[in-house]
Amino acid sequence: MAWKRLCGIFDLPVRGGRVFMDVADDLDLIIFRVEGGNVIAYDAACPHAGALLRPENEMGGVLVCYIHHWRFKVDTGECLDVPQCPLIRYPAQIKGFDVMVDPDNPLT
């Protein structure tokens, strides 16, 4: 795995997210700091039409695509509207005070 530092943990809102553009090979990631202080990383492109997912469109653990309103569970990436179209998840962790991701090895 090729871990890459994205930011410091305090650069992410508590129980919120942030988009990082061009993390690797035109890959945009959306990172969420979830309950318990863990981080979860997904490809920021909606699997339906490629629209950039925005963390401000998350409420109650559900992220909504602003184009066609597909809904995704933040903790799993599952699409509530079309279950066969989940978000692509990437390995993410907190190391010390750094948020680290492995953009070369998607998990799903």
SULCOR-V298373 format. One record per residue. N is the residue number from 0. RES is the residue in one small letter. D_FIRST is the distance of its C-alpha to the first C-alpha in Angstrom with 2 decimals. Layout:
n->N res->RES d_first->D_FIRST
n->N res->RES d_first->D_FIRST
This chain:
n->0 res->m d_first->0.00
n->1 res->a d_first->3.80
n->2 res->w d_first->6.02
n->3 res->k d_first->9.50
n->4 res->r d_first->12.83
n->5 res->l d_first->15.17
n->6 res->c d_first->18.20
n->7 res->g d_first->19.93
n->8 res->i d_first->20.57
n->9 res->f d_first->24.23
n->10 res->d d_first->23.63
n->11 res->l d_first->23.07
n->12 res->p d_first->26.27
n->13 res->v d_first->26.79
n->14 res->r d_first->26.49
n->15 res->g d_first->25.84
n->16 res->g d_first->23.40
n->17 res->r d_first->22.67
n->18 res->v d_first->21.57
n->19 res->f d_first->19.30
n->20 res->m d_first->20.23
n->21 res->d d_first->18.37
n->22 res->v d_first->14.94
n->23 res->a d_first->13.67
n->24 res->d d_first->16.02
n->25 res->d d_first->18.67
n->26 res->l d_first->16.51
n->27 res->d d_first->18.31
n->28 res->l d_first->16.94
n->29 res->i d_first->19.28
n->30 res->i d_first->18.27
n->31 res->f d_first->20.62
n->32 res->r d_first->21.46
n->33 res->v d_first->22.99
n->34 res->e d_first->25.45
n->35 res->g d_first->24.51
n->36 res->g d_first->22.47
n->37 res->n d_first->19.11
n->38 res->v d_first->17.23
n->39 res->i d_first->16.45
n->40 res->a d_first->15.07
n->41 res->y d_first->16.55
n->42 res->d d_first->17.24
n->43 res->a d_first->20.47
n->44 res->a d_first->22.39
n->45 res->c d_first->24.76
n->46 res->p d_first->24.36
n->47 res->h d_first->28.14
n->48 res->a d_first->29.00
n->49 res->g d_first->26.03
n->50 res->a d_first->27.68
n->51 res->l d_first->25.67
n->52 res->l d_first->25.41
n->53 res->r d_first->26.83
n->54 res->p d_first->26.31
n->55 res->e d_first->30.08
n->56 res->n d_first->30.65
n->57 res->e d_first->29.25
n->58 res->m d_first->31.90
n->59 res->g d_first->31.89
n->60 res->g d_first->28.31
n->61 res->v d_first->28.93
n->62 res->l d_first->27.66
n->63 res->v d_first->30.16
n->64 res->c d_first->29.75
n->65 res->y d_first->32.67
n->66 res->i d_first->33.55
n->67 res->h d_first->34.28
n->68 res->h d_first->33.67
n->69 res->w d_first->31.07
n->70 res->r d_first->29.95
n->71 res->f d_first->26.51
n->72 res->k d_first->25.83
n->73 res->v d_first->23.51
n->74 res->d d_first->22.29
n->75 res->t d_first->21.36
n->76 res->g d_first->21.41
n->77 res->e d_first->24.30
n->78 res->c d_first->26.92
n->79 res->l d_first->30.30
n->80 res->d d_first->32.26
n->81 res->v d_first->30.50
n->82 res->p d_first->28.31
n->83 res->q d_first->26.87
n->84 res->c d_first->25.27
n->85 res->p d_first->22.68
n->86 res->l d_first->20.38
n->87 res->i d_first->16.86
n->88 res->r d_first->14.57
n->89 res->y d_first->11.09
n->90 res->p d_first->9.15
n->91 res->a d_first->11.10
n->92 res->q d_first->12.38
n->93 res->i d_first->15.00
n->94 res->k d_first->14.58
n->95 res->g d_first->18.11
n->96 res->f d_first->19.55
n->97 res->d d_first->16.55
n->98 res->v d_first->14.98
n->99 res->m d_first->11.23
n->100 res->v d_first->9.36
n->101 res->d d_first->6.31
n->102 res->p d_first->8.89
n->103 res->d d_first->7.47
n->104 res->n d_first->7.16
n->105 res->p d_first->10.59
n->106 res->l d_first->11.84
n->107 res->t d_first->15.39
